[in-house]
Amino acid sequence: MIARTLAILVGLFIIAPMVVVMVMSFGAGASLAFPPAEFTWASYARYFTDPRWMVPTWNSLVIGVISTAITMAVTTPAAFAFALYGFRGRNLIRLVIMMPLMAPAIVMALAYFFYFGEIGLLNTIAGVAVAHACIAIPLVFLILSAGLKSFDWTLLRASQAAGAGPWTSFRRVCFPVLRPSFLVAALFAFINSFDETVIALFISGRAASTLPRRMFENVRQESDPVVAVVSTLLFLLVALIATVAMMRRR
């Protein structure tokens, strides 16, 4: 009984700030206020009709998809190589892969700013996607490596003994078994990109502005209820995905 009560209290403490944000999203004023003096859907309509919000939203979705594709394409062979083979310099290479997790985000942002400026990727969607992929690689590598530790490699050897090539073995044997690990890794890569702010502030510019950057600028300059609308919609989307995932598990 005590444990359940404590769990409920902790849950309410976590959810309470989001409830406040949701209430503020219906405010009719020019700036955020709690409680709102008047309730309206105007801020929701503004979000879906204002290019200053819709363009960054679309940019974030595109960048997230590209970043996820790059991350999975680079990390999957690396995870399989570490799981299958022992080679010289293994620990050093693993350390290099993990380095983006060790460096502060502001340091990585400065590095990308100067480096991408030299190669022409500054203020571009491609540049932001590559930067987001680089910082997602360590996390995705850890997720895939954890999944591969429980994989039965005799299945792979059996498929190869039957005459299947590497791609066929991966597509018909490895991927179906490791599908949950791949889905979780891809989801984390996408969320990492969609939610990233610091690096986007440095390298995205106006041409490739992302949704988190637009939200940051809004809070700093305007603080109108639209930023609460975006937060509410993102929260509801995550809640919907979590609910669907729980229902499917049942």
Secondary structure by P-SEA (a helix, b strand, c coil): caaaaaaaaaaaaaaaaaaaaaaaccccccccccccccccaaaaaaaacccccaaaaaaaaaaaaaaaaaaaaacaaaaaaaacccccaaaaaaaaaaccccccaaaaaaaaaaaaaaacccccaaaaaaaaaaaaaaaaaaaaaaaaaaccaaaaaaaaaacccaaaaaaccccccaaaaaaaaaaaaaaaaaacccccccccccccccaaaaaaaaaaccccaaaaaaaaaaaaaaaaaaaaaaaaac
